[in-house]
Amino acid sequence: MNQRHRNAILTDRVMTVVLYGVAGFFLLLLAAFTVYILGKGVMEFDGSLLAFNAEGIGNQFFNTVYLVFLALLISVPIGVAAGIYMAEYAKNGRLTGFIRTCIETLSSLPSIVVGLFGYLVFVVMVHGKWSLMAGALSVSILSLPLITTTTEDALRAIPKSWKEGSFGLGATHRQTILRVMLPGCVPRIITGVILAAGRGFGEAAALLYTAGMSTDINWSRWWKLSSPVCPFNPFRPGETLALQIWASRTEAVAPNAAQVADMSAAVLIIMVFVFSIGARAIGNRLDRKMTGGKD
């Protein structure tokens, strides 16, 4: 073994240790952050704050879930379709390069800028009011680049033999994408959806100008979508948990504002964790079902 080879092995070991150290540091940082938030929430726990009324955070919890659902309902089909186009149909050229540059630029936009854009387009230009739909459309702008790039990368990572085998059996390009390639991409697409949903759960800046800072819900009128107090009316204002935390720490004058903020933060952390685990479990089950794996 010559000196050059020994130096390469030593460098590889050193870099491995450094990378493991960096990964461990961020893992410990995340664990410490999570434990701190959950600990504060447990210490300040009050069952009455979980009520679905003006004194509790139940309505804000529902608004958060509903807004993220609306945002994913908009962004997932468009993002997956855009990813399919970029991976399978777009030809290499200036136009494709320009589109990729636009997607990358869109993914790096500050959320406050997206919020101002959403306010101008989805509220002012349509002569509307603050609403969950306006907030969901703004969050969709933030989610689209992530879902698009995730889908495109997932499709490009599929082995060429899968596509060639499908073509060899007489399948069309569309059938190959829908029945062979997309099923193989389910886990990675689910990962993109989880990341997009996580951003939606924690988004506050983009919702300040679009979703509103008030919530007036009458649960006895859940069946009348046109009612301004119907919980399922997407065109009503809706304060989310992230906005509740921000307002409780900056503007609230209530004596229990800090307690509400700590409880909201803990509930938000648990919500994101449960959603991530549930989405991952569903994605794995779909992957096994579509690819013929065992349960």
C-alpha positions as CSV (number, residue, x, y, z in Angstrom):
1,M,0.0,0.0,0.0
2,N,1.6,3.3,-1.1
3,Q,1.4,6.6,0.7
4,R,-1.2,8.0,-1.6
5,H,-3.5,5.2,-0.9
6,R,-3.0,5.5,2.8
7,N,-3.8,9.2,2.7
8,A,-7.0,8.6,0.7
9,I,-8.1,6.0,3.4
10,L,-7.3,8.5,6.2
11,T,-9.1,11.3,4.5
12,D,-12.2,9.1,3.9
13,R,-12.3,8.1,7.6
14,V,-11.8,11.7,8.8
15,M,-14.6,13.0,6.5
16,T,-16.9,10.1,7.6
17,V,-16.4,11.0,11.2
18,V,-17.0,14.7,10.4
19,L,-20.2,14.0,8.5
20,Y,-21.5,11.7,11.2
21,G,-20.6,14.4,13.8
22,V,-22.5,17.1,11.8
23,A,-25.5,14.7,11.4
24,G,-25.5,13.9,15.1
25,F,-25.3,17.5,16.1
26,F,-28.3,18.4,14.0
27,L,-30.2,15.4,15.3
28,L,-29.4,16.4,18.9
29,L,-30.4,19.9,18.2
30,L,-33.7,18.8,16.7
31,A,-34.3,16.5,19.7
32,A,-33.5,19.2,22.2
33,F,-35.8,21.7,20.4
34,T,-38.6,19.2,20.3
35,V,-38.2,18.2,24.0
36,Y,-38.1,21.8,25.0
37,I,-41.3,22.7,23.1
38,L,-43.2,19.6,24.3
39,G,-41.9,20.1,27.9
40,K,-43.2,23.7,27.9
41,G,-46.5,22.5,26.5
42,V,-46.9,19.8,29.2
43,M,-46.0,22.2,32.0
44,E,-48.6,24.7,30.8
45,F,-51.2,22.1,29.9
46,D,-54.8,23.0,30.6
47,G,-57.6,20.9,29.2
48,S,-59.9,23.9,28.8
49,L,-57.5,25.4,26.2
50,L,-58.2,22.4,23.9
51,A,-61.9,23.4,23.6
52,F,-63.3,24.4,20.2
53,N,-64.5,27.8,21.3
54,A,-63.1,31.4,21.6
55,E,-61.2,30.5,24.8
56,G,-59.5,27.4,23.4
57,I,-57.2,26.6,20.5
58,G,-59.4,23.8,19.0
59,N,-60.7,26.1,16.2
60,Q,-57.2,27.2,15.3
61,F,-56.2,23.5,15.2
62,F,-59.0,22.8,12.8
63,N,-58.1,25.8,10.7
64,T,-54.5,24.6,10.4
65,V,-55.5,21.1,9.2
66,Y,-58.2,22.4,6.9
67,L,-55.9,25.0,5.3
68,V,-53.1,22.5,4.7
69,F,-55.6,20.1,3.2
70,L,-56.8,22.8,0.8
71,A,-53.2,23.7,-0.1
72,L,-52.3,20.1,-0.8
73,L,-55.5,19.6,-2.8
74,I,-54.3,22.4,-5.1
75,S,-50.5,21.9,-5.1
76,V,-50.2,18.1,-5.3
77,P,-52.0,17.5,-8.6
78,I,-50.3,20.5,-10.3
79,G,-46.9,19.8,-8.8
80,V,-47.0,16.1,-9.8
81,A,-48.2,16.9,-13.3
82,A,-45.4,19.5,-13.7
83,G,-42.8,17.1,-12.4
84,I,-44.0,14.5,-15.0
85,Y,-43.8,17.1,-17.7
86,M,-40.3,18.2,-16.8
87,A,-39.1,14.6,-16.5
88,E,-40.8,12.9,-19.4
89,Y,-42.0,15.5,-22.0
90,A,-39.9,18.6,-21.8
91,K,-37.0,18.7,-24.3
92,N,-33.6,20.1,-23.3
93,G,-33.3,23.7,-24.4
94,R,-33.5,27.2,-23.4
95,L,-37.2,27.1,-22.5
96,T,-36.8,24.1,-20.3
97,G,-33.8,25.7,-18.6
98,F,-35.7,28.9,-18.1
99,I,-38.6,26.9,-16.5
100,R,-36.2,25.2,-14.1
101,T,-34.7,28.5,-13.2
102,C,-38.2,29.9,-12.4
103,I,-39.0,26.8,-10.3
104,E,-35.7,27.2,-8.3
105,T,-36.3,30.9,-7.9
106,L,-39.9,30.3,-6.7
107,S,-38.7,27.8,-4.1
108,S,-36.3,30.5,-2.6
109,L,-38.9,33.3,-2.4
110,P,-39.4,34.6,1.2
111,S,-42.8,33.7,2.5
112,I,-43.5,37.3,3.4
113,V,-43.2,38.2,-0.3
114,V,-45.6,35.3,-1.2
115,G,-48.0,36.6,1.4
116,L,-48.0,40.1,-0.1
117,F,-48.4,38.6,-3.6
118,G,-51.3,36.5,-2.3
119,Y,-52.9,39.5,-0.6
120,L,-52.7,41.6,-3.8
121,V,-53.9,38.8,-6.2
122,F,-56.2,36.6,-4.1
123,V,-57.7,39.3,-1.9
124,V,-57.4,42.8,-3.4
125,M,-57.7,42.0,-7.2
126,V,-60.7,39.7,-6.7
127,H,-62.4,42.2,-4.3
128,G,-62.5,39.5,-1.7
129,K,-61.6,39.3,2.0
130,W,-59.1,37.4,4.1
131,S,-60.0,33.7,3.8
132,L,-58.6,30.2,4.2
133,M,-58.8,29.8,0.4
134,A,-56.5,32.8,-0.1
135,G,-54.1,31.4,2.5
136,A,-54.2,28.0,0.9
137,L,-53.4,29.4,-2.6
138,S,-50.5,31.3,-1.1
139,V,-49.2,28.2,0.7
140,S,-49.6,26.3,-2.6
141,I,-47.2,28.7,-4.3
142,L,-44.6,27.8,-1.6
143,S,-45.3,24.1,-2.0
144,L,-45.4,23.7,-5.8
145,P,-41.6,24.0,-6.4
146,L,-40.9,21.3,-3.8
147,I,-43.4,18.8,-5.1
148,T,-42.4,19.5,-8.7
149,T,-38.7,18.9,-8.2
150,T,-39.3,15.9,-5.9
151,T,-41.5,14.3,-8.6
152,E,-39.1,15.1,-11.4
153,D,-36.1,13.7,-9.5
154,A,-38.1,10.6,-8.5
155,L,-39.0,9.9,-12.1
156,R,-35.5,10.4,-13.3
157,A,-34.2,7.9,-10.7
158,I,-36.4,5.1,-12.0
159,P,-34.3,2.5,-13.8
160,K,-34.5,2.7,-17.5
161,S,-35.2,-1.0,-17.7
162,W,-38.6,-0.4,-16.1
163,K,-39.6,1.9,-18.9
164,E,-38.0,-0.2,-21.6
165,G,-39.8,-3.3,-20.3
166,S,-43.1,-1.6,-20.3
167,F,-42.6,-0.4,-23.9
168,G,-41.6,-3.9,-24.8
169,L,-44.9,-5.2,-23.5
170,G,-46.8,-2.8,-25.8
171,A,-47.7,-0.1,-23.2
172,T,-48.0,3.5,-24.3
173,H,-45.9,6.3,-22.8
174,R,-48.9,7.5,-20.8
175,Q,-49.6,3.9,-19.5
176,T,-46.0,3.5,-18.6
177,I,-46.0,6.7,-16.6
178,L,-49.2,6.0,-14.8
179,R,-48.9,2.2,-14.2
180,V,-45.1,1.6,-13.9
181,M,-43.2,4.8,-13.1
182,L,-45.5,6.7,-10.7
183,P,-46.1,3.6,-8.5
184,G,-42.4,3.2,-8.2
185,C,-42.1,6.9,-7.2
186,V,-44.7,6.9,-4.5
187,P,-42.4,6.9,-1.4
188,R,-40.3,9.9,-2.8
189,I,-43.4,11.8,-3.8
190,I,-44.9,11.2,-0.4
191,T,-41.7,12.6,1.1
192,G,-42.2,15.8,-1.0
193,V,-45.8,16.0,0.2
194,I,-44.7,15.7,3.8
195,L,-42.2,18.4,3.4
196,A,-44.7,20.7,1.7
197,A,-47.3,20.0,4.4
198,G,-44.8,20.6,7.1
199,R,-44.1,24.1,5.7
200,G,-47.9,24.7,5.5
201,F,-48.4,23.7,9.1
202,G,-45.8,26.1,10.3
203,E,-46.3,29.0,7.9
204,A,-47.2,32.3,9.4
205,A,-45.8,35.2,7.3
206,A,-47.7,34.2,4.1
207,L,-50.9,33.9,6.1
208,L,-50.8,37.2,7.9
209,Y,-52.1,39.0,4.8
210,T,-54.3,36.2,3.4
211,A,-56.0,34.0,5.9
212,G,-56.7,36.6,8.5
213,M,-56.2,36.8,12.3
214,S,-59.8,36.0,13.4
215,T,-61.9,32.9,13.7
216,D,-65.7,32.8,14.1
217,I,-67.0,29.2,13.8
218,N,-70.4,27.9,14.7
219,W,-70.1,24.1,14.7
220,S,-73.9,23.7,14.7
221,R,-73.9,25.0,11.2
222,W,-71.2,22.7,9.8
223,W,-73.6,21.6,7.0
224,K,-74.2,25.1,5.5
225,L,-71.1,25.9,3.4
226,S,-72.3,29.3,2.4
227,S,-72.5,30.5,6.0
228,P,-69.7,32.7,7.1
229,V,-69.5,30.8,10.4
230,C,-69.5,27.3,8.8
231,P,-66.2,25.5,9.7
232,F,-65.9,24.0,6.2
233,N,-66.5,27.3,4.3
234,P,-63.1,27.9,2.7
235,F,-63.9,31.6,2.1
236,R,-64.1,32.6,5.7
237,P,-61.2,34.0,7.7
238,G,-59.3,31.5,9.7
239,E,-56.5,31.9,12.2
240,T,-54.0,29.0,12.3
241,L,-51.9,27.7,15.2
242,A,-48.8,29.4,13.8
243,L,-50.6,32.7,13.7
244,Q,-52.0,32.0,17.2
245,I,-48.5,31.5,18.5
246,W,-47.2,34.7,16.8
247,A,-50.2,36.8,18.1
248,S,-49.9,35.4,21.6
249,R,-46.3,36.3,21.9
250,T,-46.4,39.7,20.3
251,E,-49.9,41.3,20.5
252,A,-52.0,39.4,23.1
253,V,-52.8,41.2,26.4
254,A,-54.6,38.2,28.0
255,P,-52.9,37.0,31.3
256,N,-52.6,33.4,29.8
257,A,-51.1,34.5,26.5
258,A,-47.8,32.7,27.2
259,Q,-49.6,29.6,28.2
260,V,-51.7,29.6,25.0
261,A,-48.5,30.1,22.9
262,D,-46.8,27.2,24.6
263,M,-49.8,24.9,24.3
264,S,-50.2,25.9,20.6
265,A,-46.5,25.2,19.9
266,A,-46.7,21.7,21.5
267,V,-49.9,20.8,19.6
268,L,-48.3,22.0,16.4
269,I,-45.2,19.8,16.9
270,I,-47.4,16.8,17.7
271,M,-49.6,17.5,14.7
272,V,-46.6,17.6,12.3
273,F,-45.2,14.4,13.8
274,V,-48.4,12.5,13.5
275,F,-49.0,13.7,10.0
276,S,-45.5,12.7,8.9
277,I,-45.7,9.2,10.5
278,G,-49.2,8.7,9.1
279,A,-48.3,9.9,5.6
280,R,-45.2,7.7,5.6
281,A,-47.2,4.6,6.6
282,I,-49.8,5.3,3.9
283,G,-47.0,5.8,1.3
284,N,-45.3,2.5,2.3
285,R,-48.6,0.7,2.1
286,L,-49.4,2.1,-1.3
287,D,-45.8,1.3,-2.5
288,R,-46.2,-2.4,-1.4
289,K,-49.6,-2.6,-3.1
290,M,-48.6,-1.0,-6.4
291,T,-45.2,-2.8,-6.7
292,G,-46.5,-6.2,-5.6
293,G,-44.5,-6.2,-2.3
294,K,-45.7,-8.0,0.8
295,D,-47.6,-6.3,3.6
